[in-house]
Amino acid sequence: MADQSTTSTNVGEEAKTYWATNIRIISVCLVIWALVSFGFGIILRPALQSISVGGTDLGFWFAQQGSILVFLALIFFYAWRMNKLDREHGVDEE
């Protein structure tokens, strides 16, 4: 009976570790997304006007295209990292 409760405790700790790591990955992705979308595209746009990219200023580029490209990169990063995390915790799909 003691072995079963120990196993249950280990599974509970494993699940807590899994979800804590998952939430940390999501938080980092959201911070990067907010920094690029709102920070570079809106808040820091006047500071980025002096840098030219593709015939326009860098702030405008981030607002129009850069934030979309970073968002797509974050999607692929999240999928890759979650697949790795799933394999580490034995909950991956085969």
N, C-alpha and C positions, 0 to 999 in steps of 0.2 A: 504494500500500500504506500510506503514511503517513496518507493521508486517512481510511482505514478505521479505523485505530487511534485517531485523533483523534476520530472520530465515536463510536466505542465508548466512549472515555473520557468524552465529553460525556453520553452516555446513562447511563453509570454514575453520574456526578455528579448528573444529573437525578433518577435513582432514589433516590440517597442523600438529596437535598434533599426529595423527595416524602415518603419514609418518616420522615425526621427531623421534618418538619412534622406528619405524621400522628400520630406518637408524642407530640409536644408537645400537640396538640389532645386526644388521649386522656388524657394526664396531667392537664391542666387540668380536664377533665370529671370525672375520678375524684377529684381533690382537692375540687372543689366538692361532688360527691355525698357524700364522706366527711364534709366539714365540716357539711353540712346534716343528714345522717342521724345520724351519731354525735355530732357536736359540738353542734348545736342541740337535737336530740331526746333525747340521753342525758347527755352531759357538762355542757353548759351549762343543762340544764333547771332546776335550782334558781335560777339567776340570772335566768331568763326567766319565773319564776312570777308576778312582779309585773305583767307585761304581759298584758292580757286581749284575746283575739281570739275572737269568736263565742261568748262565754259560757264560755270555758275559757282556761287560761294558754297563753302562746305556746310554751313547751317541749313541752307535750302536743300542741298543734296541729301543730308540726313533726314530732313523732314519728308522728302518726297520718295527717296529710294533706299537710302542707307538703313532706315529703321525697318523697312520691309525685309531687306537682305539679312540684317541681324536677327530679326524674328524667325526667318526660315532657318538660319544657322542654329538658333536656340532650340527649335523643334527637333532638328536632327541630333543635336547634342543631348537633349533630354531623352530621346528614344534610345540612343546608344548607351547612355549612362544608366537608364532604368533597366535595360536588358542585362547589363553587367551586374547591377545590384540584384536583380532577380536571380541570376545564376549564382551569385555569392550566397544568397539565402535559400536557395533550393526551391524557388517558386516560379521558375521560368517555364515558358511554354516550349514544347519540343516540336 
